[in-house]
Amino acid sequence: MTEYSGTGDPARSIALLWRTSERTSRKGKPDLSVDRIAQAAIALADAQGLPALSMRRVAEQLGVGTMSLYTYIPGKAELIDVMLDTVYGETARPESVDGGWRGRLEQVARENWALTMRHPWMLQIVTVRPVLGPQQTEKYEYELQALEGIGLTDVEMDAALTVVLGHVNTSALGALSATEVMKRTGMTDDEWWTQSAPLLDRLMPADSEARYPLASRVGQAAGGYDPEHTFEFGLRAILDGIEALVGTRQ
C-alpha cells in the first residue's frame, strides 16, 4: 500500500500543519487536539502498519466518534501529512558533530535510518511533494547545514541531501523487508537456503561454477543479504563521491 504526501487541499493542509486555526474541544466532550489525534494515528501505524490507518480506526483508538476527528483534521490525506511532520521532529539535531561535513552528513543519515526503523510506515509514503510543516522545515534547514560552505551550489546541496536520504530509505526498506519475509515464512535466510540448496543442485548444471564464475564467486563471498552492510557501504560511497566532487572545486 502506497500513500502520497501533499495530496490534500494545500491551503487546509498548511494551515493544519502550522496550527493556524485549530479548534478547541467543546465543553463536556473528550479533550481532542491535532497533536493527540496525530499521536494516536502514529501509534496505530507503528503497531499495525499503514494499511490499518483510517479515520475510523484512529477515532476508535481515542474513544470518540469518527465525525469528531473531522472537526480537527479534514481527512486521511491531511492526517498523513501531520503524522509525517510530527515524527520528523524526533531526529536529533546536535549543534556540534565531529568529523566536519562528512561527520555531520553521517549523523543525518543515521538519524534518518533510526527514524524509519521506529516508524516503518514512513517508507510507504511517497514524499515527492514535501510536507511543508514546521518540523519538516526545521529538519531540512538543519540537514542542509552539513553541506553549507563546502563548495556545492544550492541545487547541488539539495541533490546531495536527496541522494543520501534516498539511500537511507532504500536500505531501510531492504532491512524491514528482510525482517518481514522471515515473519511470513517462519524461516531465517540460512534455513531458506538449506531447504533450497538440494533442489538447486538438481536443477542447475553440474558445471554451473564454470559457466557462471562471477556469480558463483561473488555470491558465495557475499553470503545472505546484509542490509546494514549495504547501508554502510553505500553511505561511504556516496560521501566519497561528494568529497571527490568538492575536491574538483578547490
C-alpha positions, 0 to 999 in steps of 0.5 A: 500500500502506497500513500502520497504526501501533499495530496490534500487541499494545500491551503487546509493542509498548511494551515493544519500543519502550522496550527493556524486555526485549530479548534478547541474541544467543546465543553463536556466532550473528550479533550481532542487536539491535532497533536493527540489525534496525530499521536494516536494515528502514529501509534496505530501505524507503528503497531499495525502498519499503514494499511490499518490507518483510517479515520475510523480506526484512529477515532476508535483508538481515542474513544470518540466518534469518527465525525469528531476527528473531522472537526480537527483534521479534514481527512486521511490525506491531511492526517498523513501529512501531520503524522509525517511532520510530527515524527520528523521532529524526533531526529536529533539535531546536535549543534556540534558533530565531529568529523566536519561535513562528512561527520555531520552528513553521517549523523543525518543519515543515521538519524534518518535510518533510526527514524524509519526503523521506529516508524516503518510506515514512513517508507510507504509514503511517497514524499515527492511533494514535501510536507511543508510543516514546521518540523519538516522545515526545521529538519531540512534547514538543519540537514542542509547545514552539513553541506553549507560552505563546502563548495556545492551550489544550492541545487547541488546541496539539495541533490546531495541531501536527496541522494543520501536520504534516498539511500537511507530509505532504500536500505531501510526498506531492504532491512524491514523487508528482510525482517518481514519475509522471515515473519511470513515464512517462519524461516531465517535466510540460512534455513531458506537456503538449506531447504533450497540448496538440494533442489538447486543442485538438481536443477542447475548444471553440474558445471554451473561454477564454470559457466557462471564464475562471477556469480558463483564467486561473488555470491558465495563471498557475499553470503545472505543479504546484509542490509546494514552492510549495504547501508554502510557501504553505500553511505561511504560511497556516496560521501566519497563521491561528494568529497571527490566532487568538492575536491574538483572545486578547490 
